[in-house]
Amino acid sequence: MNADELHAYADGRLDAARRIAVQAWLAAHPESARQVQDWQAQNQALHQAFDAVLNEPLPLRLIEAARGRSPAQAAPDPAPASASVRPVGAGGVLAAGRARVRASLGAVLRGVRAHAAGPAEHGAAGGRAGGGRPVGAAWVVAALLLGLLGGGSGGYLAGRAGAPAALAGRNGPSLPRDAALAHAVYTPEQRHPVEVDGRQAEHLVAWLSRRLGTRLAAPQLAPLGYELLGGRLLAAGNGPVAQFMYQDAGGARLTLYVRQAPAGEAGPAAAFQHAREGDVDVFYWVEAGFGYALSGRVDRSRLQAVAQVVHHQLADRRTMAP
């Protein structure tokens, strides 16, 4: 019995004859049966956590950003589903990539559980979207979709004309891509852009520092025209993420995204790098084991200047730390 059939069985995608054959084989292989039961439990947990969110229409701005176009450039997509264009959904992931997707889903679910514990720590300071759904769930769903869309597992964007290389290939550093996606998801929000308001900056920094296990700081950008709106806790595949959001007098928003850096993302310490994901520019760097990414839809030179100020402030705080 091969792994593809076991995954298909767990997903309920076998015909009756093959399903009976797999059931008989599993009865004689209890270890594999337990693994399949774990996959089925994972499927159920994902439905319970995300069905309400996934049934909501995906904002056009996110669809077009993923395709590398602005909403004004949107046009009906005539390309039918084919061997190279596969829809994302319960049956749209290629069998050969299911093991990788299973591992990613496990990481997402762990992130959801970590996020779910967060609001209790700051009580009324946090926020919930309509219907009682944790406002952070949208980010986890977005991260899940990004993993399926761009992750080498036969998702919709793989091999699709017009898809940004960073989404289609997943070969570049994930820090700027994830930061840009979080920026695109949360900066349009008017009622719930953050979990903890900027007026509670001390509490916000203490809470996020505790969750990330390091001493964080919210850079002071008022001299540059940006006030701290607040921040939130997000989830990534390798652990929790802190996002700080800033806004200028004209309503333009910047976000600082902070997370522990995976081993393969280390690179030269403090070396500034630039990436562009859709219409979002990102300046990012890795230092002292953490990745930092400043994202915005502003002039690139202005964003770089702000990023340099952020870097210097954070470096100074590390120097002064006991």
PyMOL commands that set and color helices and strands:
alter all, ss='L'
color gray80, all
select helices_A, chain A and resi 3-10+16-27+30-54+60-66+71-73+95-116+119-121+123-125+130-132+137-150+165-169+174-186+198-212+222-224+263-265+300-320
alter helices_A, ss='H'
color red, helices_A
select strands_A, chain A and resi 196-197+227-236+239-247+253-260+273-277+280-287+290-296
alter strands_A, ss='S'
color yellow, strands_A
deselect
rebuild
show_as cartoon
